[in-house]
Amino acid sequence: MECRLYQTLDVGSHEIFVGEVVQTHADPSVLIDGAIDIKKMDPLLFDMGSKGYWTVGDNVGRAWNIGKGYRR
């Protein structure tokens, strides 16, 4: 992802970067009909809370639809 940095905040223990994502690039091998296929991409993610690295599992539902089944 290509970002534009607007501000760097020094909060003592670390810095916070404020910016905007302006462009996303992907290798053609991870695209399906021009869209990124997250399973093909197989990202490695860092979680600050657990200080661990993670991978992505299977899709569990469509956004804005899966929660409708939980309405009262």
C-alpha positions in Angstrom: 0.0 0.0 0.0 1.2 3.4 -0.9 0.5 6.0 1.8 0.7 9.8 2.2 2.0 10.8 5.6 0.2 13.8 7.1 1.5 13.9 10.7 3.7 12.1 13.2 2.7 12.2 16.8 5.2 11.5 19.5 3.3 10.0 22.4 6.3 9.2 24.6 6.5 5.4 24.4 6.0 5.4 20.6 5.0 7.4 17.6 1.6 7.4 15.8 1.5 8.0 12.1 -1.5 9.8 10.6 -2.0 9.4 6.9 -4.0 8.2 4.0 -3.8 5.2 1.8 -3.6 6.5 -1.8 -2.8 3.4 -3.8 -2.9 -0.4 -3.4 -0.6 -2.6 -5.4 -0.9 -6.3 -5.9 0.9 -8.9 -7.9 -1.3 -10.2 -10.7 -0.9 -13.8 -9.3 -3.2 -12.9 -6.3 -6.0 -11.3 -8.4 -9.3 -12.8 -9.5 -11.2 -10.5 -12.0 -9.1 -7.6 -10.9 -9.8 -8.0 -7.2 -7.4 -9.3 -4.5 -8.1 -12.9 -3.4 -7.0 -12.9 0.2 -6.5 -16.7 0.3 -4.1 -16.4 -2.7 -2.3 -13.4 -1.1 -1.9 -15.4 2.2 -0.9 -12.3 4.3 1.2 -12.3 7.4 -0.3 -10.0 10.1 1.3 -8.5 13.2 -0.9 -8.1 16.3 0.5 -5.6 18.9 -1.9 -7.0 21.6 -0.4 -10.5 21.5 2.9 -9.4 20.0 2.4 -12.2 17.6 2.2 -12.9 13.9 -0.9 -14.4 12.4 -2.3 -15.7 9.2 -5.9 -15.4 7.8 -8.3 -18.3 8.1 -11.4 -19.1 6.0 -14.1 -16.6 5.2 -17.0 -16.9 7.7 -19.6 -14.6 6.1 -20.4 -11.6 4.1 -20.1 -8.2 5.6 -23.4 -6.4 6.3 -25.3 -9.6 5.9 -24.1 -12.2 8.5 -25.2 -10.1 11.5 -28.8 -9.9 10.3 -29.4 -13.4 11.6 -28.7 -12.2 15.1 -31.4 -9.5 15.2 -34.2 -9.8 17.7 
